[in-house]
């Protein structure tokens, strides 16, 4: 939350991670990694090291899990209210995810969500690289310093810090076990909405 007496200007845009941030965690990563046969390495980084039929098989496993999870997805508490509030304020929104565009579109259709910009993994470098955040901001005609990055994962915080965004980590009550330091920590989307309500207009 904001410190007593602290006045923060509302951002012009919020950049959101999807899985675990807007939606309840959808993917069982240890199970997916085991089925893909990649050990404990990050999934997308491990995929980049594969080629030929090995990569096709591993990608097939990932796509299947993503589609099944997206079709059964549920929103985190406070998501719809937060997005509605941002709409009332005229604050733009972007969705930036390491998930496939197909699974993202499934989630958006299932829950009736719309964003001003969408960057999925097919669009180029992915978090923790800051490029997808900068790309989303450019698509909205903004600089990354105009936006806040909101995510529940290490890569979200690393990407936000590298992009020059004020970065909020959604902790879900967890202790932070990575080095990158967010600008603010909020427990959930309800607390994020409360933070925004205490900010002032430019």
C-alpha positions as CSV (number, residue, x, y, z in Angstrom):
1,X,0.0,0.0,0.0
2,X,1.0,3.7,-0.2
3,X,2.7,5.2,2.8
4,X,0.7,7.7,4.8
5,X,0.6,11.1,3.1
6,X,2.3,9.7,-0.1
7,X,0.8,11.1,-3.3
8,X,1.3,9.1,-6.4
9,X,0.1,10.1,-9.8
10,X,-2.0,7.6,-11.6
11,X,-0.3,5.7,-14.5
12,X,-1.5,6.2,-18.1
13,X,-1.5,2.4,-18.5
14,X,-1.3,-0.8,-16.6
15,X,0.6,-3.8,-18.1
16,X,-0.6,-7.1,-16.7
17,X,0.8,-10.6,-16.6
18,X,-2.0,-13.2,-17.1
19,X,-1.4,-16.6,-15.5
20,X,-1.4,-16.2,-11.7
21,X,-2.1,-12.4,-11.9
22,X,-5.4,-11.9,-13.6
23,X,-6.3,-15.6,-13.6
24,X,-5.9,-18.2,-10.8
25,X,-2.7,-20.1,-11.6
26,X,-3.6,-22.3,-14.6
27,X,-0.6,-24.3,-15.3
28,X,1.1,-27.2,-13.4
29,X,4.7,-26.3,-14.5
30,X,6.4,-29.3,-12.8
31,X,4.0,-31.7,-14.6
32,X,4.5,-30.0,-17.9
33,X,8.2,-30.0,-17.6
34,X,8.2,-33.7,-16.7
35,X,6.1,-34.5,-19.7
36,X,8.2,-32.4,-22.0
37,X,11.4,-34.0,-20.6
38,X,13.2,-30.8,-20.0
39,X,14.2,-31.2,-16.4
40,X,13.8,-28.2,-14.1
41,X,14.8,-25.5,-16.7
42,X,12.4,-22.7,-17.7
43,X,10.0,-24.0,-20.4
44,X,10.5,-21.4,-23.1
45,X,14.2,-21.3,-22.7
46,X,14.4,-25.1,-22.8
47,X,12.3,-25.1,-26.0
48,X,14.6,-22.7,-27.7
49,X,17.4,-25.3,-27.3
50,X,15.4,-28.1,-29.0
51,X,15.0,-28.7,-32.7
52,X,13.2,-30.9,-35.2
53,X,10.9,-33.6,-33.9
54,X,12.0,-33.1,-30.3
55,X,10.8,-29.5,-30.4
56,X,7.6,-30.4,-32.2
57,X,6.7,-33.0,-29.5
58,X,7.6,-30.7,-26.6
59,X,5.6,-27.8,-28.1
60,X,2.7,-30.1,-28.6
61,X,2.7,-31.0,-24.9
62,X,2.9,-27.3,-23.9
63,X,0.1,-26.3,-26.3
64,X,-2.2,-29.1,-25.0
65,X,-1.7,-28.1,-21.4
66,X,-2.2,-24.4,-22.1
67,X,-5.4,-25.0,-24.1
68,X,-6.9,-27.3,-21.4
69,X,-6.0,-24.8,-18.7
70,X,-7.3,-21.8,-20.6
71,X,-10.6,-23.5,-21.3
72,X,-11.1,-24.2,-17.6
73,X,-9.6,-20.9,-16.3
74,X,-11.1,-18.7,-13.6
75,X,-10.3,-15.1,-12.7
76,X,-8.6,-14.0,-9.6
77,X,-10.9,-12.2,-7.1
78,X,-11.2,-8.5,-7.9
79,X,-10.1,-8.8,-11.6
80,X,-13.3,-7.7,-13.2
81,X,-13.8,-4.8,-10.7
82,X,-10.2,-3.6,-11.2
83,X,-10.5,-3.6,-15.0
84,X,-13.9,-1.8,-14.8
85,X,-12.3,0.8,-12.6
86,X,-9.4,1.4,-15.0
87,X,-12.0,1.8,-17.8
88,X,-13.8,4.4,-15.8
89,X,-10.5,6.3,-15.3
90,X,-9.6,6.0,-18.9
91,X,-6.4,4.1,-18.0
92,X,-5.3,1.9,-20.8
93,X,-4.4,-1.8,-20.3
94,X,-2.1,-4.3,-21.9
95,X,-1.7,-8.1,-21.4
96,X,1.9,-9.4,-21.6
97,X,2.4,-13.1,-21.3
98,X,4.7,-16.0,-22.0
99,X,1.6,-18.1,-23.0
100,X,0.6,-18.7,-26.5
101,X,-1.7,-16.3,-28.3
102,X,-4.2,-19.0,-28.9
103,X,-4.6,-19.8,-25.2
104,X,-4.7,-16.1,-24.3
105,X,-7.6,-15.6,-26.8
106,X,-9.4,-18.6,-25.2
107,X,-9.1,-16.9,-21.8
108,X,-10.2,-13.5,-23.1
109,X,-13.3,-15.0,-24.8
110,X,-14.2,-17.1,-21.8
111,X,-14.2,-14.2,-19.4
112,X,-15.2,-11.3,-21.8
113,X,-11.9,-9.4,-21.3
114,X,-10.5,-6.8,-23.6
115,X,-7.1,-5.0,-23.6
116,X,-5.7,-2.1,-25.6
117,X,-2.5,-4.2,-26.4
118,X,-1.6,-7.8,-26.3
119,X,1.9,-9.3,-26.5
120,X,2.1,-13.1,-26.4
121,X,5.1,-15.4,-26.8
122,X,4.8,-15.6,-30.6
123,X,5.5,-11.9,-30.8
124,X,9.2,-12.0,-30.1
125,X,11.3,-11.8,-27.0
126,X,9.5,-12.7,-23.8
127,X,9.7,-11.8,-20.2
128,X,12.1,-11.3,-18.4
129,X,13.3,-9.4,-21.5
130,X,11.8,-5.9,-21.3
131,X,11.1,-5.7,-25.0
132,X,7.5,-7.0,-24.8
133,X,6.7,-4.3,-22.3
134,X,8.2,-1.6,-24.5
135,X,6.3,-3.0,-27.5
136,X,3.0,-2.9,-25.6
137,X,3.6,0.7,-24.5
138,X,4.6,1.7,-28.1
139,X,1.4,0.1,-29.4
140,X,-0.6,2.4,-27.0
141,X,1.5,5.5,-27.9
142,X,3.2,5.6,-24.5
143,X,6.6,5.4,-23.0
144,X,7.3,2.6,-20.6
145,X,7.8,5.2,-17.8
146,X,4.1,6.1,-18.2
147,X,3.0,2.5,-17.2
148,X,2.9,0.2,-14.2
149,X,3.8,-3.4,-14.7
150,X,1.7,-5.8,-12.6
151,X,2.6,-9.5,-12.2
152,X,2.9,-12.3,-9.7
153,X,6.2,-13.8,-10.9
154,X,9.9,-13.2,-10.9
155,X,10.1,-12.6,-14.6
156,X,7.3,-9.9,-14.4
157,X,9.3,-8.0,-11.9
158,X,12.6,-8.4,-13.7
159,X,11.0,-7.2,-17.0
160,X,9.3,-4.3,-15.4
161,X,12.4,-3.0,-13.7
162,X,14.4,-3.4,-16.9
163,X,11.8,-1.6,-18.9
164,X,11.7,1.4,-16.5
165,X,8.2,0.8,-15.4
166,X,6.9,1.2,-11.8
167,X,6.5,-2.5,-11.0
168,X,4.0,-4.1,-8.6
169,X,4.4,-7.6,-7.5
170,X,1.2,-9.5,-6.6
171,X,2.4,-11.6,-3.7
172,X,-0.6,-13.7,-2.9
173,X,0.8,-13.8,0.6
174,X,4.2,-15.3,-0.5
175,X,7.6,-14.2,0.5
176,X,9.7,-12.8,-2.3
177,X,12.5,-15.3,-3.1
178,X,14.2,-13.5,-6.0
179,X,16.5,-10.5,-6.1
180,X,14.7,-8.1,-8.4
181,X,12.9,-5.5,-6.2
182,X,9.4,-4.3,-7.2
183,X,8.3,-0.7,-6.6
184,X,5.4,-2.0,-4.5
185,X,4.1,-5.3,-3.2
186,X,0.3,-5.9,-3.2
187,X,-1.3,-9.0,-1.9
188,X,-3.9,-9.3,-4.6
189,X,-5.9,-7.3,-7.2
190,X,-8.3,-6.0,-4.5
191,X,-5.3,-4.3,-2.8
192,X,-4.1,-3.0,-6.2
193,X,-7.4,-1.4,-6.7
194,X,-7.2,0.2,-3.3
195,X,-3.7,1.6,-4.2
196,X,-5.1,3.1,-7.4
197,X,-8.0,4.7,-5.5
198,X,-5.4,6.6,-3.4
199,X,-3.5,8.0,-6.3
200,X,-4.1,11.4,-7.8
201,X,-4.8,12.4,-11.4
202,X,-2.0,14.1,-13.4
